[in-house]
Structures are given as structure tokens and as C-alpha cells.
Amino acid sequence: MSKSESISCPYCKYSTTSDRKGKCLMSLLGHIKRAHNITEPEFRETNKITVEYWNDKNTYMAENSKRRLRDPKVIKSKNEKLRLKLGDEAFYELPECKICGFRGKQLYKHVFNIHDITVDEYKSKYEGITETKEYLSYLSESRTGENNPMYKNGTSENSPWAVEFYLKRGYSMEESIKLKQEFINRVSNSKTVDSEPTRIEYYMKKHGVDEEAATDMLHNRQSTNSVKNIAERNDISIEDAKIIRDQITKKWLNTLSNKSQDEINEINRKKMSGHNMVSQAANSFFDFICDKLHITRSEVKYDKDELLLEKNLDTISKYRKYDFTYIRTNKIIEYNGDRFHANPKIYNSTDIPITWTTCKSNNMYNRTAKEIWDYDADKIKLANENGYEVLVIWHSDVKKNIYRELRKCKEFLGI
């Protein structure tokens, strides 16, 4: 194997050469620790090693760790130590990985980190339990109330989403801010529509259900901290539940005040995705428009980059998100699903098309078509007040004649 990568110590004549950057950097870090008593964070802060070396080092370490943990001898050794600790009866009651034979209280992290598959994929291929009842009980208790690791202020040092996480590990403030943003970017770039639990597609894929059932699942998730659910969950009165809900809201708003505007916008996009979501059908139509009308991606905002406008409300639901914006002429196209937006050609004003909250801050469920129309009209008014014109396209019209709707969009956009 050719050795093409090389790196030298900035403090002495030591140098190392290898077939990849990560191995070179690991060897160098070991040297400066032994020879110069300089830690990795100190070295990283004072020396400009390119990002490629650091990224490849992390990748190389992860690959080595996986290779070791997949080794049958290592698995056998770990299992034997656990068997001696727990005893035969307790050991053989633990879930067993059907791929490699590893046993543990839960297999979630094991199958994901070692075998590179999700728990859902594992369960679809293999029979058997993936966790003990005791672990499920522990998991529930450890995430409830004051036991939740993020319950109290000051625990941000345990989260890679926070600057404090990197400061605690010896990095400077400037380096910590940079590392935090790099982490956020990696997470954002790795996500797809069906990987985020704030999207209907996530539930459709995970549970193999249709759009209506997935909508109900998402609604249940988003209403976890509604006054009604808090009251039922804690067996308390509505009045007491309102007090708890106010405390949660105040704490959340206080958390937002410590975040940048970009982070706040991203959080609100995710929180709104269940009821202001641009569906796959909508994005397909917008891709079609861009292709046929020769619109470049830099000229529009849609999909994960939708236009976000702010209403004058003192709530966490004060943002409105728009499906497709042509930046050149400040024109917005809203792609309305017939059921989600209560198409007036189909529904009467008193009909209830869906069990859905379009304004979570008011806990308004089972909205009538009239209420949905009013919400959408208010959303269009907000766009108009900010200098945008809005065209509404209905899903059923696109299905009937997509080229007719394309011509309508072309004329509206002024292309």
C-alpha cells in the first residue's frame, strides 16, 4: 500500500507518514502528548491543521472501533464478563443480537453503531426482543421530570448543540462556536424528509401507514405538552395544567433568547413542519416548474429553505412558512392539499376535514373548514403586508391538468 500522507511536529523534527491523513494525525497527537506534554485541545487551538486531517482522524477512529467491536473474540469476551457478573439465568434472559451474538440490556445503540442499520430495519429482519422490561422502565423514569438530563439550566455542557459542550473539553470560545456550527451543519446535511420526527413522511415510513394515520401520529407527538395532555398525564386539574404549560412555555422562550436568529428559524421550521409542511407532491410540482421554466435554485426558496415570515405575536407559533417563493419578483405559490386546506370545492364551511392543529399555541383541534380558510387567509395577508403576492394552487387541479397549472404559474411569476 502506498504511503502518500505526511505530517510534521511543529515543535521538533518528528514526522510521520501513512496511507491516510487520520492515521498521520493520530500518530502526531500521541507524539506531542508524550514528548511535549501538550493535549489535543491545546494543540488544536494553537496549530492550524487542516479540517481534512481532523475529519479523517474521527472517521478512522470510528472505523477501528467498529472493527474491534465486531470481532467475534471481543464479543465473546464481553459476553463472558457479563455472564460472570450477572449469572447464567440473568445473562441468558438478555436480548441477543441475531447478527453477532452480542447480549445487553438493549440493542438500540449496538445495531445502529456496529451494524449500521436502524432498529426498525433490524426488527423487520429478525425476531426477538431488543430490550429488557427493566431497561424500558429505567428509560421512562430517567427522562421524566427532574430526572431528564436537560431539565435544569446548566446542563448544556452535556449537549453537542451547545457551546458549553466544547468549552468543557478545553476548547477556546472561538473554537467552540466553530465546532458547534460544524456539528449543526453535519446533522442538518445528513437529514432527509423522512428522517425527522416532525415530518409526516417520518411516520409513514417508520410505521408503514397512510398519510391520514401518519398525520394523527404527528399530531399526538406535537400535542404532548398541551394543557389537556398535561392534565391527563399527571392526573391534575385543567387549571393546574395551565400553570405547568405556562412554565414550559416561559422556559422554552428563555432558551430561544440565548440562540442565534438562524437557530431560532431552524427550530421554528421544524416545529411548524407538521401543519405547514410542503409535501412530496408539492416539491415534485415545484421541481417541475423550475425545470420547465428554467428557474435556477438560487432564484427560489422552497423545500427545506422556505420563506419564513414573523407575525406580531408573543408565542412560539408566531412564524408562518411559505411553500415556494420566486425571489426576483417577490411572488409566492402556495400548494394546497385538498384535505389539509379544506378545498372549498369539496368541503362546506362547517365540515371538519381533519383532526389537526393549525395553531398549536391555542390548542385548537378539530378545526372546521371555515377556521382553516381563515388561518390561510391570515397567512396570505401577512405575506401581502410584507410585499409579496400569493397564488394558490390546489393538488386536485394539478392532478387533473398539470400543464394548465404550469401556465397559470408562469403568468403569475411573470416569466
VMD Tcl script that draws the C-alpha trace (Angstrom):
set ca {
  {0.00 0.00 0.00}
  {1.39 3.40 -0.96}
  {2.21 5.89 1.77}
  {1.30 9.30 0.46}
  {0.22 11.34 3.51}
  {2.72 13.05 5.80}
  {2.64 15.48 8.73}
  {5.39 17.03 10.87}
  {5.58 18.11 14.50}
  {5.71 21.92 14.82}
  {7.91 21.63 17.96}
  {10.63 19.24 16.80}
  {11.86 17.26 13.80}
  {9.47 14.34 14.31}
  {7.32 13.46 11.29}
  {5.01 10.60 10.37}
  {3.88 9.17 7.05}
  {0.96 6.89 6.31}
  {-1.64 5.94 3.74}
  {-4.24 8.33 5.19}
  {-4.47 11.65 6.96}
  {-6.27 10.34 10.05}
  {-3.51 7.85 10.93}
  {-0.85 10.55 10.48}
  {-2.64 12.93 12.81}
  {-3.25 10.26 15.47}
  {0.46 9.39 15.47}
  {1.37 13.08 15.73}
  {-1.05 13.67 18.63}
  {0.45 10.73 20.51}
  {3.93 12.13 19.97}
  {3.19 15.68 21.15}
  {1.45 14.29 24.25}
  {4.43 12.11 25.18}
  {7.26 14.40 24.06}
  {5.83 17.87 24.70}
  {3.03 17.25 27.23}
  {0.51 19.12 25.05}
  {-3.11 17.93 24.97}
  {-5.18 17.59 21.82}
  {-7.42 20.64 22.55}
  {-4.33 22.77 23.29}
  {-2.66 21.61 20.08}
  {-5.83 22.17 18.03}
  {-6.21 25.70 19.38}
  {-2.65 26.81 18.60}
  {-1.91 24.93 15.38}
  {-3.64 25.20 12.01}
  {-4.05 21.60 10.93}
  {-6.49 21.38 8.02}
  {-10.03 20.19 8.60}
  {-9.43 17.18 6.34}
  {-6.95 15.72 8.84}
  {-9.30 16.12 11.81}
  {-12.29 14.69 9.93}
  {-10.30 11.71 8.69}
  {-8.97 11.10 12.22}
  {-12.54 10.88 13.57}
  {-13.55 8.60 10.70}
  {-10.51 6.38 11.19}
  {-11.15 6.05 14.95}
  {-14.82 5.19 14.34}
  {-13.87 2.57 11.75}
  {-11.32 0.99 14.09}
  {-13.81 0.96 16.95}
  {-16.43 -0.75 14.80}
  {-13.95 -3.31 13.52}
  {-12.90 -4.16 17.06}
  {-16.44 -4.39 18.41}
  {-17.44 -6.64 15.50}
  {-14.59 -9.02 16.27}
  {-16.09 -12.37 17.43}
  {-13.32 -12.70 20.04}
  {-14.16 -9.30 21.54}
  {-17.90 -10.09 21.56}
  {-17.24 -13.44 23.22}
  {-15.01 -11.81 25.83}
  {-17.56 -9.11 26.65}
  {-20.37 -11.65 26.88}
  {-18.33 -13.86 29.19}
  {-17.55 -10.97 31.55}
  {-21.23 -10.03 31.63}
  {-22.28 -13.65 32.25}
  {-19.92 -13.95 35.21}
  {-21.22 -10.67 36.60}
  {-24.95 -11.41 36.25}
  {-25.08 -15.18 36.49}
  {-26.28 -17.63 33.85}
  {-30.02 -17.14 34.38}
  {-29.99 -13.34 34.16}
  {-27.47 -13.34 31.31}
  {-29.44 -15.64 29.03}
  {-32.59 -13.57 29.57}
  {-30.87 -10.54 27.97}
  {-31.67 -9.69 24.33}
  {-29.23 -11.29 21.90}
  {-28.12 -9.66 18.65}
  {-29.08 -12.04 15.85}
  {-26.21 -10.73 13.73}
  {-23.22 -11.24 16.02}
  {-24.46 -12.77 19.29}
  {-23.82 -9.73 21.49}
  {-26.03 -9.53 24.59}
  {-27.05 -6.46 26.55}
  {-29.94 -4.71 28.30}
  {-30.79 -3.02 25.00}
  {-29.62 -3.43 21.40}
  {-30.56 0.02 20.06}
  {-27.10 1.57 20.03}
  {-25.41 -1.72 19.21}
  {-27.23 -2.47 15.95}
  {-27.09 1.16 14.83}
  {-23.44 1.89 15.67}
  {-21.89 -1.52 15.00}
  {-24.02 -2.95 12.20}
  {-25.04 0.34 10.52}
  {-28.76 -0.41 10.45}
  {-31.69 1.19 12.25}
  {-33.62 -0.61 14.97}
  {-36.66 -0.70 12.68}
  {-34.63 -2.40 9.94}
  {-33.24 -4.87 12.48}
  {-36.72 -5.71 13.81}
  {-38.06 -6.22 10.29}
  {-35.36 -8.84 9.58}
  {-35.04 -10.62 12.91}
  {-37.43 -11.84 15.57}
  {-36.89 -11.42 19.29}
  {-36.75 -8.63 21.85}
  {-34.37 -5.68 21.60}
  {-34.59 -4.52 25.23}
  {-35.50 -5.78 28.70}
  {-38.59 -4.62 30.57}
  {-36.31 -3.23 33.27}
  {-34.49 -1.10 30.71}
  {-37.74 0.29 29.30}
  {-38.82 1.20 32.83}
  {-35.47 2.86 33.51}
  {-35.62 4.75 30.22}
  {-39.05 6.13 31.07}
  {-38.08 7.18 34.58}
  {-34.74 8.69 33.53}
  {-36.45 11.04 31.06}
  {-39.30 12.16 33.29}
  {-39.43 15.44 35.24}
  {-36.27 16.40 37.13}
  {-34.55 13.18 36.05}
  {-34.38 14.44 32.48}
  {-30.71 15.40 31.88}
  {-31.82 18.63 30.18}
  {-34.41 19.55 32.84}
  {-32.32 22.13 34.70}
  {-30.26 25.03 33.45}
  {-26.54 24.44 33.28}
  {-26.72 21.00 31.66}
  {-25.96 22.39 28.21}
  {-22.36 21.27 28.71}
  {-23.63 17.74 28.04}
  {-25.08 18.62 24.64}
  {-23.01 19.00 21.42}
  {-25.68 21.50 20.32}
  {-24.30 23.96 22.93}
  {-21.08 25.99 23.05}
  {-20.58 24.89 26.68}
  {-20.12 21.31 25.50}
  {-16.88 22.25 23.72}
  {-15.70 24.75 26.34}
  {-15.84 21.98 28.95}
  {-13.49 19.90 26.77}
  {-10.81 22.57 26.73}
  {-11.50 24.44 23.51}
  {-11.48 28.23 23.29}
  {-14.69 30.21 22.85}
  {-13.90 30.90 19.20}
  {-13.10 27.24 18.52}
  {-16.19 26.08 20.45}
  {-18.50 28.27 18.38}
  {-16.93 26.90 15.21}
  {-17.17 23.26 16.35}
  {-20.79 23.71 17.40}
  {-21.70 25.12 13.99}
  {-19.84 22.29 12.24}
  {-21.86 19.78 14.26}
  {-25.14 21.52 13.42}
  {-24.23 21.56 9.72}
  {-23.36 17.84 9.73}
  {-26.66 16.94 11.36}
  {-28.66 19.17 9.02}
  {-26.95 17.84 5.90}
  {-27.47 14.22 6.94}
  {-31.23 14.56 7.43}
  {-33.86 13.67 4.89}
  {-37.58 14.43 4.89}
  {-38.47 11.01 6.29}
  {-35.76 11.07 8.99}
  {-37.24 13.92 11.05}
  {-39.99 13.05 13.58}
  {-41.56 16.46 12.90}
  {-42.50 15.38 9.39}
  {-45.46 13.26 8.32}
  {-43.22 11.25 5.95}
  {-41.26 10.03 9.00}
  {-44.33 8.23 10.40}
  {-45.43 6.98 7.00}
  {-42.05 5.31 6.51}
  {-41.49 4.12 10.08}
  {-44.93 2.58 10.62}
  {-45.93 1.86 7.03}
  {-49.18 3.85 7.35}
  {-51.04 6.20 5.03}
  {-50.93 10.00 5.22}
  {-54.03 10.28 7.39}
  {-52.76 7.87 10.07}
  {-49.31 9.50 9.97}
  {-50.92 12.91 10.49}
  {-52.65 11.66 13.62}
  {-49.36 10.25 14.94}
  {-47.60 13.54 14.36}
  {-50.48 15.41 15.99}
  {-50.21 13.20 19.09}
  {-46.49 13.90 19.29}
  {-46.90 17.65 18.91}
  {-49.67 17.84 21.50}
  {-47.62 16.14 24.24}
  {-47.48 19.38 26.21}
  {-50.99 20.57 25.52}
  {-52.99 21.56 28.59}
  {-55.30 18.58 28.12}
  {-52.48 16.03 27.88}
  {-50.58 17.52 30.82}
  {-53.72 17.28 32.94}
  {-54.38 13.66 31.93}
  {-50.76 12.59 32.24}
  {-50.36 14.00 35.77}
  {-53.96 13.43 36.90}
  {-54.41 17.11 37.80}
  {-56.96 19.80 37.09}
  {-57.01 21.90 33.91}
  {-56.12 24.97 35.98}
  {-53.01 23.31 37.41}
  {-52.10 22.00 33.97}
  {-52.26 25.55 32.57}
  {-49.74 26.67 35.19}
  {-47.35 23.88 34.17}
  {-47.89 24.68 30.49}
  {-47.07 28.36 31.13}
  {-43.87 27.33 32.92}
  {-42.85 25.14 29.97}
  {-43.54 27.96 27.51}
  {-41.58 30.51 29.56}
  {-38.64 28.14 29.86}
  {-38.70 27.49 26.11}
  {-38.84 31.21 25.27}
  {-35.93 31.81 27.65}
  {-33.98 29.08 25.84}
  {-34.73 30.71 22.49}
  {-33.43 34.05 23.72}
  {-29.95 32.52 24.06}
  {-29.88 31.22 20.47}
  {-28.91 32.92 17.23}
  {-31.59 34.01 14.75}
  {-30.55 31.26 12.32}
  {-31.00 28.63 15.04}
  {-34.39 30.08 16.01}
  {-35.54 30.00 12.39}
  {-34.45 26.37 12.01}
  {-36.22 25.37 15.24}
  {-39.43 27.04 14.15}
  {-39.25 25.43 10.71}
  {-39.07 22.01 12.37}
  {-41.84 22.80 14.88}
  {-44.10 24.02 12.08}
  {-43.39 21.19 9.66}
  {-46.37 19.11 10.72}
  {-49.01 21.66 9.76}
  {-47.13 23.95 7.37}
  {-45.36 21.11 5.66}
  {-44.51 21.11 1.98}
  {-45.48 17.63 0.83}
  {-43.58 15.46 -1.61}
  {-46.29 16.16 -4.18}
  {-45.75 19.90 -3.75}
  {-41.97 19.66 -4.05}
  {-42.34 17.50 -7.16}
  {-44.55 20.19 -8.68}
  {-42.08 22.92 -7.78}
  {-39.22 20.88 -9.27}
  {-41.37 20.56 -12.39}
  {-41.90 24.34 -12.51}
  {-38.17 25.07 -12.14}
  {-37.32 22.58 -14.87}
  {-39.91 23.75 -17.39}
  {-39.49 27.46 -16.74}
  {-35.67 27.26 -16.47}
  {-35.58 28.69 -12.95}
  {-32.31 28.19 -11.06}
  {-32.26 27.09 -7.41}
  {-30.70 30.40 -6.35}
  {-33.78 32.27 -7.61}
  {-36.28 30.46 -5.37}
  {-36.91 29.40 -1.80}
  {-38.70 26.08 -1.20}
  {-38.36 22.57 0.29}
  {-36.07 22.99 3.35}
  {-35.38 26.62 2.50}
  {-38.90 28.05 2.59}
  {-39.58 31.72 3.21}
  {-40.33 32.40 6.88}
  {-42.30 35.49 8.00}
  {-42.94 36.61 11.55}
  {-46.27 37.69 12.98}
  {-46.56 40.17 15.83}
  {-47.39 37.51 18.43}
  {-45.81 36.73 21.79}
  {-45.93 32.96 21.27}
  {-43.66 30.22 19.93}
  {-46.08 29.81 16.98}
  {-45.64 33.31 15.59}
  {-43.91 32.26 12.37}
  {-45.56 31.43 9.04}
  {-43.81 29.43 6.36}
  {-44.49 29.64 2.63}
  {-44.22 26.83 0.08}
  {-42.48 28.43 -2.91}
  {-41.06 31.93 -3.30}
  {-39.68 33.42 -6.53}
  {-37.18 35.91 -5.14}
  {-36.86 38.04 -8.27}
  {-40.45 39.30 -8.22}
  {-41.50 38.57 -4.62}
  {-44.12 36.07 -5.80}
  {-45.28 33.18 -3.59}
  {-47.01 29.99 -4.73}
  {-48.90 28.06 -2.05}
  {-49.55 24.41 -2.94}
  {-52.67 23.40 -1.00}
  {-53.63 19.83 -0.30}
  {-57.39 19.47 -0.68}
  {-57.91 17.89 2.73}
  {-55.34 19.82 4.76}
  {-56.56 23.15 3.45}
  {-60.24 22.21 3.11}
  {-60.72 22.82 -0.61}
  {-63.97 24.87 -0.83}
  {-64.94 22.86 -3.92}
  {-65.10 19.78 -1.70}
  {-65.89 20.95 1.85}
  {-68.60 23.12 3.40}
  {-67.65 25.74 5.96}
  {-68.83 23.60 8.91}
  {-67.06 20.40 7.78}
  {-64.09 19.12 9.79}
  {-61.68 17.65 7.22}
  {-59.01 16.52 9.69}
  {-58.17 16.21 13.36}
  {-55.33 18.65 13.22}
  {-54.00 21.74 14.97}
  {-53.09 24.64 12.72}
  {-52.35 26.92 15.65}
  {-50.75 24.91 18.45}
  {-50.40 27.83 20.83}
  {-54.19 27.97 21.16}
  {-54.64 24.17 21.31}
  {-57.31 24.38 18.61}
  {-58.23 20.88 17.47}
  {-60.95 19.56 15.13}
  {-60.93 22.78 13.15}
  {-63.76 23.47 10.76}
  {-63.14 24.27 7.11}
  {-64.05 27.89 7.87}
  {-61.35 28.09 10.56}
  {-58.79 26.60 8.17}
  {-59.78 29.12 5.48}
  {-59.45 31.98 7.97}
  {-55.99 30.77 9.00}
  {-54.83 30.55 5.38}
  {-56.33 33.96 4.58}
  {-54.44 35.46 7.53}
  {-51.26 33.83 6.25}
  {-51.75 35.38 2.79}
  {-52.48 38.76 4.40}
  {-49.18 38.57 6.29}
  {-47.36 37.89 3.02}
  {-49.10 40.83 1.34}
  {-48.15 43.12 4.22}
  {-44.51 42.12 3.67}
  {-44.62 42.94 -0.05}
  {-45.39 39.51 -1.52}
  {-48.13 38.41 -3.92}
  {-49.61 34.95 -3.45}
  {-51.06 32.40 -5.87}
  {-52.82 29.30 -4.52}
  {-52.58 26.03 -6.44}
  {-54.77 23.06 -5.45}
  {-53.48 19.50 -5.53}
  {-56.58 18.17 -7.30}
  {-56.15 20.76 -10.08}
  {-52.54 19.67 -10.62}
  {-53.65 16.04 -10.85}
  {-56.26 16.93 -13.47}
  {-54.03 19.05 -15.71}
  {-50.50 19.84 -14.57}
  {-49.64 21.88 -17.69}
  {-52.65 24.15 -17.21}
  {-51.41 24.89 -13.66}
  {-47.89 25.39 -15.03}
  {-49.16 28.07 -17.43}
  {-51.01 29.72 -14.57}
  {-47.77 29.80 -12.52}
  {-45.74 31.09 -15.45}
  {-48.10 34.01 -15.99}
  {-48.20 34.78 -12.27}
  {-44.41 34.71 -11.87}
  {-44.01 36.96 -14.90}
  {-41.63 34.66 -16.73}
}
mol new
graphics top color blue
foreach p $ca { graphics top sphere $p radius 0.5 }
foreach p [lrange $ca 0 end-1] q [lrange $ca 1 end] { graphics top cylinder $p $q radius 0.2 }
display resetview
